Amino acid sequence: MFLQTKRTILRDAHHDDAPFILQLLNEPGWLRFIGDRNIRDLDATRAYIDQRHREIYPKLGFGICIAFEQKTQTPIGLIGFVKRDTLDAPDIGYAVAENHQGKGYAFEVCHALIDHGWNVLGYDKIYGYCQPDNIASVKMLEKLGLTYLRDEDVNQTGEMCRLYMATRP
């Protein structure tokens, strides 16, 4: 376990999580707002977990984790910190499965994760970003206390995103 909130547990992703992650990576919201990773089967999902999750944790001391409901042990999403080459500090990333959206899980976990970033990992600043038309993410980043900085091509793909930042309180 990496982090626990009132209703959730956050931990490293494992190969056993592949069915859930495969489903999440192919949901309409993920495809629209995060992008198609071309992951279509469990073998490709396991390789994705290794490359995008498990190899990152030891190198950086953080990464994207899988979030679960505590009561049911049901996976609800992927949430964590990412270090992008274009940013000088980590950004917070999150995706919650469609059937768990609107329940406050993303805010609950991201709020705890930001506190963890300040108090345990020692960050001085944390970024967040989203597509301009992702109204739910815009509202959440602002509710988390991040401030809009500018539009920027964070991933160097030609797609402008709304970039937000918070500094250590």
C-alpha positions as a Markdown table, in Angstrom:
| # | Residue | x | y | z |
|---|---|---|---|---|
| 1 | Met | 0.0 | 0.0 | 0.0 |
| 2 | Phe | 1.3 | 3.4 | -1.0 |
| 3 | Leu | -1.4 | 5.7 | 0.5 |
| 4 | Gln | -4.7 | 5.3 | 2.2 |
| 5 | Thr | -7.6 | 7.8 | 2.5 |
| 6 | Lys | -10.9 | 7.5 | 4.3 |
| 7 | Arg | -12.5 | 5.4 | 1.4 |
| 8 | Thr | -9.5 | 4.3 | -0.8 |
| 9 | Ile | -6.2 | 2.6 | -0.9 |
| 10 | Leu | -3.5 | 3.5 | -3.4 |
| 11 | Arg | -0.8 | 1.0 | -4.4 |
| 12 | Asp | 1.6 | 0.0 | -7.2 |
| 13 | Ala | 0.0 | -1.7 | -10.2 |
| 14 | His | 0.6 | -5.4 | -10.7 |
| 15 | His | -0.1 | -7.8 | -13.5 |
| 16 | Asp | -3.2 | -9.0 | -11.7 |
| 17 | Asp | -4.6 | -5.5 | -12.3 |
| 18 | Ala | -4.4 | -5.9 | -16.1 |
| 19 | Pro | -8.1 | -6.6 | -16.7 |
| 20 | Phe | -9.2 | -3.4 | -15.0 |
| 21 | Ile | -6.4 | -1.3 | -16.5 |
| 22 | Leu | -7.3 | -2.7 | -20.0 |
| 23 | Gln | -10.9 | -1.7 | -19.5 |
| 24 | Leu | -9.9 | 1.8 | -18.2 |
| 25 | Leu | -7.5 | 2.5 | -21.0 |
| 26 | Asn | -10.2 | 1.8 | -23.6 |
| 27 | Glu | -13.1 | 3.8 | -21.9 |
| 28 | Pro | -14.4 | 6.7 | -24.0 |
| 29 | Gly | -13.3 | 9.3 | -21.4 |
| 30 | Trp | -9.7 | 8.0 | -21.4 |
| 31 | Leu | -9.5 | 7.8 | -25.2 |
| 32 | Arg | -10.9 | 11.4 | -25.5 |
| 33 | Phe | -9.0 | 13.2 | -22.8 |
| 34 | Ile | -5.8 | 11.2 | -22.2 |
| 35 | Gly | -5.3 | 9.4 | -25.5 |
| 36 | Asp | -5.3 | 6.0 | -27.2 |
| 37 | Arg | -2.4 | 3.9 | -25.9 |
| 38 | Asn | -3.3 | 1.1 | -28.5 |
| 39 | Ile | -3.6 | -1.5 | -25.7 |
| 40 | Arg | -6.1 | -4.1 | -26.8 |
| 41 | Asp | -5.3 | -7.3 | -24.9 |
| 42 | Leu | -4.0 | -8.5 | -21.6 |
| 43 | Asp | -0.4 | -9.2 | -22.7 |
| 44 | Ala | -0.1 | -5.7 | -24.0 |
| 45 | Thr | -1.6 | -4.4 | -20.8 |
| 46 | Arg | 0.9 | -6.3 | -18.7 |
| 47 | Ala | 3.7 | -4.8 | -20.8 |
| 48 | Tyr | 2.2 | -1.4 | -20.3 |
| 49 | Ile | 2.1 | -2.0 | -16.5 |
| 50 | Asp | 5.8 | -2.9 | -16.6 |
| 51 | Gln | 6.9 | 0.0 | -18.8 |
| 52 | Arg | 4.6 | 2.8 | -17.5 |
| 53 | His | 4.2 | 1.8 | -13.9 |
| 54 | Arg | 6.5 | -0.8 | -12.4 |
| 55 | Glu | 9.8 | 0.4 | -14.0 |
| 56 | Ile | 9.1 | 4.0 | -12.9 |
| 57 | Tyr | 8.5 | 3.5 | -9.2 |
| 58 | Pro | 12.1 | 2.5 | -8.3 |
| 59 | Lys | 13.7 | 5.1 | -10.5 |
| 60 | Leu | 11.7 | 8.1 | -9.3 |
| 61 | Gly | 10.2 | 7.0 | -6.0 |
| 62 | Phe | 6.7 | 7.7 | -7.3 |
| 63 | Gly | 4.4 | 7.0 | -10.2 |
| 64 | Ile | 0.9 | 6.3 | -11.2 |
| 65 | Cys | -0.8 | 3.9 | -8.8 |
| 66 | Ile | -4.0 | 1.9 | -8.9 |
| 67 | Ala | -6.7 | 3.2 | -6.5 |
| 68 | Phe | -9.2 | 0.8 | -4.8 |
| 69 | Glu | -12.3 | 1.3 | -2.8 |
| 70 | Gln | -11.4 | 0.1 | 0.7 |
| 71 | Lys | -14.7 | -1.6 | 1.5 |
| 72 | Thr | -15.0 | -3.7 | -1.6 |
| 73 | Gln | -11.4 | -3.8 | -2.8 |
| 74 | Thr | -12.7 | -2.8 | -6.2 |
| 75 | Pro | -10.3 | -0.9 | -8.5 |
| 76 | Ile | -11.6 | 2.5 | -9.3 |
| 77 | Gly | -8.8 | 4.3 | -11.2 |
| 78 | Leu | -5.2 | 5.2 | -11.8 |
| 79 | Ile | -3.9 | 8.1 | -9.8 |
| 80 | Gly | -0.4 | 9.4 | -9.0 |
| 81 | Phe | 2.6 | 11.6 | -9.9 |
| 82 | Val | 4.3 | 11.7 | -13.3 |
| 83 | Lys | 7.5 | 13.5 | -14.2 |
| 84 | Arg | 7.4 | 14.9 | -17.7 |
| 85 | Asp | 10.5 | 16.2 | -19.5 |
| 86 | Thr | 8.8 | 19.5 | -20.3 |
| 87 | Leu | 8.0 | 20.3 | -16.6 |
| 88 | Asp | 10.5 | 21.0 | -13.8 |
| 89 | Ala | 8.4 | 19.2 | -11.1 |
| 90 | Pro | 6.0 | 16.3 | -11.0 |
| 91 | Asp | 2.4 | 16.6 | -12.2 |
| 92 | Ile | -0.6 | 14.8 | -10.7 |
| 93 | Gly | -2.4 | 12.5 | -13.0 |
| 94 | Tyr | -5.7 | 10.7 | -12.5 |
| 95 | Ala | -8.3 | 8.7 | -14.3 |
| 96 | Val | -11.3 | 7.2 | -12.6 |
| 97 | Ala | -13.4 | 4.4 | -14.3 |
| 98 | Glu | -16.7 | 5.7 | -15.6 |
| 99 | Asn | -18.8 | 3.6 | -13.2 |
| 100 | His | -16.9 | 5.3 | -10.2 |
| 101 | Gln | -17.0 | 8.9 | -11.5 |
| 102 | Gly | -19.0 | 11.6 | -9.7 |
| 103 | Lys | -18.4 | 10.0 | -6.2 |
| 104 | Gly | -15.5 | 12.3 | -5.1 |
| 105 | Tyr | -12.8 | 9.6 | -5.3 |
| 106 | Ala | -10.5 | 11.5 | -7.6 |
| 107 | Phe | -10.6 | 14.6 | -5.4 |
| 108 | Glu | -10.1 | 12.5 | -2.2 |
| 109 | Val | -7.1 | 10.6 | -3.5 |
| 110 | Cys | -5.5 | 13.6 | -5.3 |
| 111 | His | -5.9 | 15.8 | -2.2 |
| 112 | Ala | -4.2 | 13.2 | -0.1 |
| 113 | Leu | -1.5 | 12.6 | -2.7 |
| 114 | Ile | -0.7 | 16.3 | -2.9 |
| 115 | Asp | -0.3 | 16.4 | 0.9 |
| 116 | His | 2.0 | 13.4 | 0.5 |
| 117 | Gly | 4.0 | 15.3 | -2.1 |
| 118 | Trp | 4.4 | 18.2 | 0.2 |
| 119 | Asn | 5.0 | 16.4 | 3.5 |
| 120 | Val | 6.7 | 13.1 | 2.6 |
| 121 | Leu | 8.3 | 13.6 | -0.9 |
| 122 | Gly | 9.3 | 17.2 | -0.2 |
| 123 | Tyr | 8.0 | 18.8 | -3.4 |
| 124 | Asp | 8.1 | 22.6 | -3.6 |
| 125 | Lys | 5.6 | 22.6 | -6.5 |
| 126 | Ile | 3.2 | 20.3 | -8.2 |
| 127 | Tyr | 1.7 | 20.7 | -11.7 |
| 128 | Gly | -1.6 | 19.5 | -13.2 |
| 129 | Tyr | -2.9 | 19.8 | -16.7 |
| 130 | Cys | -5.8 | 18.8 | -18.8 |
| 131 | Gln | -7.4 | 19.5 | -22.1 |
| 132 | Pro | -9.3 | 22.8 | -22.2 |
| 133 | Asp | -12.6 | 21.1 | -22.8 |
| 134 | Asn | -12.3 | 18.7 | -19.9 |
| 135 | Ile | -14.5 | 20.7 | -17.7 |
| 136 | Ala | -14.5 | 18.2 | -14.9 |
| 137 | Ser | -10.7 | 18.2 | -14.7 |
| 138 | Val | -10.5 | 21.9 | -14.9 |
| 139 | Lys | -12.9 | 22.2 | -11.9 |
| 140 | Met | -11.0 | 19.5 | -10.0 |
| 141 | Leu | -7.6 | 21.0 | -10.4 |
| 142 | Glu | -8.9 | 24.4 | -9.2 |
| 143 | Lys | -10.7 | 22.7 | -6.3 |
| 144 | Leu | -7.4 | 21.1 | -5.4 |
| 145 | Gly | -5.8 | 24.5 | -5.1 |
| 146 | Leu | -3.8 | 24.5 | -8.3 |
| 147 | Thr | -3.7 | 27.8 | -10.2 |
| 148 | Tyr | -4.0 | 28.2 | -14.0 |
| 149 | Leu | -0.6 | 29.3 | -15.5 |
| 150 | Arg | -1.0 | 29.1 | -19.2 |
| 151 | Asp | -1.8 | 26.9 | -22.2 |
| 152 | Glu | 1.1 | 24.7 | -23.1 |
| 153 | Asp | 2.0 | 21.7 | -25.2 |
| 154 | Val | 3.0 | 19.7 | -22.2 |
| 155 | Asn | 3.5 | 16.4 | -24.1 |
| 156 | Gln | 5.0 | 17.9 | -27.2 |
| 157 | Thr | 2.3 | 16.4 | -29.4 |
| 158 | Gly | 1.0 | 19.7 | -30.9 |
| 159 | Glu | -2.0 | 19.6 | -28.5 |
| 160 | Met | -2.3 | 22.6 | -26.2 |
| 161 | Cys | -3.4 | 21.8 | -22.6 |
| 162 | Arg | -4.3 | 24.0 | -19.6 |
| 163 | Leu | -1.4 | 24.0 | -17.3 |
| 164 | Tyr | -1.9 | 24.5 | -13.5 |
| 165 | Met | 0.5 | 24.6 | -10.6 |
| 166 | Ala | 0.5 | 24.7 | -6.8 |
| 167 | Thr | 3.4 | 25.6 | -4.6 |
| 168 | Arg | 4.2 | 24.2 | -1.1 |
| 169 | Pro | 1.9 | 25.9 | 1.4 |
